[in-house]
Amino acid sequence: MDTQSLRNYTRAQLEVDDEELPDAILNVYLQDAFERTIAMDNRWPRNEGSWSLSQLPGNDGITCPPDMNIPSVMSVVATDNGYRLAIIAHENAEDQFVPINSSGYVEPLYVSFWAGKMHLWPRLAPEQSFDIQVRAYTQPIWDNTASAIPDLDPRLHIALCYYAIALAYSAQEDEVLEGVYMARWNRDVMQSIRAIMEPVHNHPLVLHGGSRIGGTPSYVIIPPTGA
């Protein structure tokens, strides 16, 4: 559903028109619903992403892309050697490593985050560059343009309307209906999260890909551990 469809559905449930509940107010309600919903988790599958980044000579860190949700960073890998850098607290890195290396090649083993930057440790020499591959999740952004589709799983779209309806009833000081629709929002979000976030389960291992040898099946199904 696009944003206008969400508005239409919300007004239809409330039995009001755009004069009684103008876009200027309803947009705020829906944005609040969107932000409260995505705040349930930092790692929504639809927002998986990866970035190829570099620390250039003379720089003290790598500026994180604006669409990267920093708390959701899953891994940082050295592009050249393919090893994974350990993510540590910035203050621990400052305590453990000298501020900067004067010369010579340095191979960073750790990365920390501070002030919107990734900092590599040990520090690179001034003339050195270093390439990394970052795997993280993008930061969903609300767009109240009429034709914009909210940047979250479609199974959560109606839940946004329930939250907005609850806020509308709150403005009318109707605590009963406010509670009813807020409970619907919470119920639908919780149920959808279980489905959206469900991990990929192990499947039975089929040897030989189920091929036939000598006219008879020649495969073995090994059940998952604990089955």
Buried (B, 14 or more C-beta within 10 A) or exposed (E): BBBBBBBBBBBEBBEBEEEEBEBEBBBEBBBBBBEBBBEBBBEBEEBEBEBEBEBEEEBEBBEBBEBBBBEBBEBBBBEEEEEEBEBBEBEEBBEEBEEEBEEEEBBBBBBBBBEEBBBBBBBBBEEBEBEBBBBBBBBBEBBBEEEEBBBBBEBBBBBBBBBBBBBBBBEEEBEEBBEBBBEBBBEBBEEBBEEBEEEEEEEEEEEEEEEEEEEEEEEEEEEEEEE
